[in-house]
Amino acid sequence: MTQADLTVQKLRHTTKLRMLKVGRITELTPSMRRITLVGADLEGFHSASFDDHVKLFFPAEPGAELAMPTMGPNGLQFPEDAPRPIARDYTPRRYDPAAQELDIDFVLHHSGPATDWAMGASVGDSLGVGGPRGSFVIPTGFDWHALIGDETAMPAIGRRLEELPQGAQALVIVKTRDEASRMDFQSRCDLRIQWLVDDASDDGMDALERAARELVLPAGEGYVWAAGEYTPIQKVREHLVKERGLDKGRIRAASYWRREAPATHVNFE
Ligand SMILES: Cc1cc2nc3c(=O)[nH]c(=O)nc-3n(C[C@H](O)[C@H](O)[C@H](O)COP(=O)(O)OP(=O)(O)OC[C@H]3O[C@@H](n4cnc5c(N)ncnc54)[C@H](O)[C@@H]3O)c2cc1C
């Protein structure tokens, strides 16, 4: 293995905006709904990394017409005569270029424009999709891969596990609201998975942070990817980098949402 094989790559893509239709709806767990988006607009869609996100555009009000932006010379341009659509970030879970299908998996635990839309969606409904605008590509050639997150990270983790080659070692820690919300991940790699339940502990420490503190990192070259609610993910990263001395270049940790705040995306650095 050469060092070059382990260099993460940051790619930029030309942002494309698409209008797609709901083609299929699949209940994955009581709290996760897969919406399969279809349409000729998917032509040329490309997602280079499990860490990617697309921007989903929802009508400003439920039932209102979706006023999609266009790409201008300085970025997105919104129609001036209509209320701006609401945008939220989601993982492109699976893209099938032959069938022209894009799967997005929605967590349904709360209320917000994206979740409400997914809960009420029907086949034939329209959805605006932008991006991915860029990709953070983590090589698959590491000796081990730690993947840590809550339910919002499950689409990315599920995709990564399908993409990792045979022989790769994956240590997965996922926190779900309850046992019924766990999923069967498909993978060829050597997979060790630890399921946690979102429970309040006496010491106030989040289950994800506690598990990260107890995690024994294998020998060899590895990479940690973590995503989920702001505070536990920040604490997981702090513990691994500041207390355990993990190289900052060997961890990608992102807030995918934040309690009491809409649409929060932060890459901790
Ligand atoms: C890069 C990236 C990829 C993501 N991929 C996915 C994905 O594939 N699937 C997925 O389901 N989510 C994913 N998310 C998270 C998703 O974007 C947020 O959960 C988003 O806030 C949901 O939008 P909303 O309109 O439903 O709620 P918002 O209007 O954003 O928030 C409304 C309220 O709900 C709370 N809230 C938001 N999300 C949750 C949650 N998951 N559980 C409990 N309370 C919540 C907020 O704190 C707020 O109080 C991703 C986020 C990022 C940044």
The ligand as an ORCA input file, in Angstrom:
! r2SCAN-3c Opt
* xyz 0 1
  C     -24.673     16.131      4.729
  C     -25.983     15.728      5.360
  C     -26.588     14.532      4.990
  C     -27.795     14.137      5.600
  N     -28.389     12.975      5.210
  C     -29.572     12.614      5.762
  C     -30.258     11.444      5.313
  O     -29.824     10.756      4.376
  N     -31.421     11.108      5.917
  C     -31.956     11.882      6.947
  O     -33.025     11.540      7.450
  N     -31.332     13.003      7.363
  C     -30.179     13.393      6.791
  N     -29.566     14.527      7.190
  C     -30.166     15.291      8.309
  C     -31.307     16.195      7.839
  O     -30.833     17.116      6.861
  C     -31.821     16.971      9.074
  O     -32.346     16.083     10.019
  C     -32.820     18.044      8.717
  O     -32.811     18.976      9.779
  C     -34.221     17.524      8.500
  O     -35.010     18.581      8.030
  P     -36.487     18.830      8.530
  O     -37.058     19.848      7.594
  O     -37.206     17.544      8.711
  O     -36.317     19.454      9.985
  P     -35.787     20.925     10.353
  O     -36.751     21.970      9.923
  O     -34.388     21.070      9.861
  O     -35.776     20.850     11.932
  C     -37.008     20.923     12.685
  C     -36.755     20.451     14.116
  O     -36.500     19.053     14.086
  C     -35.269     18.772     14.742
  N     -34.626     17.670     13.981
  C     -34.020     17.749     12.773
  N     -33.574     16.524     12.408
  C     -33.904     15.678     13.409
  C     -33.718     14.285     13.627
  N     -33.115     13.494     12.719
  N     -34.204     13.723     14.756
  C     -34.840     14.496     15.705
  N     -35.040     15.833     15.556
  C     -34.581     16.403     14.420
  C     -34.471     20.054     14.706
  O     -33.607     20.119     15.801
  C     -35.547     21.120     14.781
  O     -35.894     21.373     16.131
  C     -28.382     14.952      6.595
  C     -27.774     16.170      6.939
  C     -26.593     16.548      6.322
  C     -25.975     17.858      6.721
*
